Amino acid sequence: MAQDATPSPSRYQFFILGLWAQPGQPGRPTAWRISLENPQTAERKGFTDLAELDAFLAAWMAERGVGSGER
């Protein structure tokens, strides 16, 4: 029997990703800021770099039992 290709609602998540440049000071590069919002809960998290965003998403997926090998 063929498996349904549509993901179940409990395994499917949308986030709203915001990126904006914060002006740099003389002699310093422009800093990027990152915001991630869950539209279902309106919870918003802020990050100062991609490493923080990556760590948050990895922990979020681990809490929900989503491993790197799952599809």
N, C-alpha and C positions, 0 to 999 in steps of 0.2 A: 504494500500500500504506500503511495507517495506521501511524503511528509509535507504539511502545509508550509509554504514559504513565508507566510505572514507571521511576524513575531507576536507573541502574546503580550498583552498590555503590561503584565508584571515584569517582563524582560526587556521592555522598550522604554527608553528615557530620553527626553529632550532637555537640553540646557540652552540658555541664551548666553552667548559669549560676547563680552564687550572688551574692546582694546582701545586705549587712547594714549597719546603721547603727552607726557608731562614736561613742560619746557625745562631745558637744562640751564644750569647756571654757567657763567663764564668759565671756560676751561673744563667743563664736564659735559658729557654727552646727554642727549635727551633720554629721559627714562620712560619706559613703557609701563603702563599699569594694565591689569587684567581683572575683569569681573566675570563671575560665573553665577547665573541665576537659575534656580529651579522654578519654572513657571507654574508648576502645580502647587507649590508651597509659598512662593514669593521669597524664599530664602536666598540671600545673596552673599557670596564670599568674594573677598578681594585678595589679589595676589600681586607680588612685586616682580615676579619673574616666572618663566616657563617651568622651572624646576619645582616651584611651589604648586603650580597648577597640576603638573604631572603627579606629584606626591599625593595631592588631594584626590585626584581621579583614581589613582591606583588603590588608595585606601577605601574610597567609596565603592569601587567594584569588588574589592576583597570582602567587605562587609556583606555584600549581597551575593557572594558565592560565584562571582563572574571571574573565571580564570582566564589567563592569556590564551589558552588553547581552545576555549569554548567559542561557539558561533551562535 
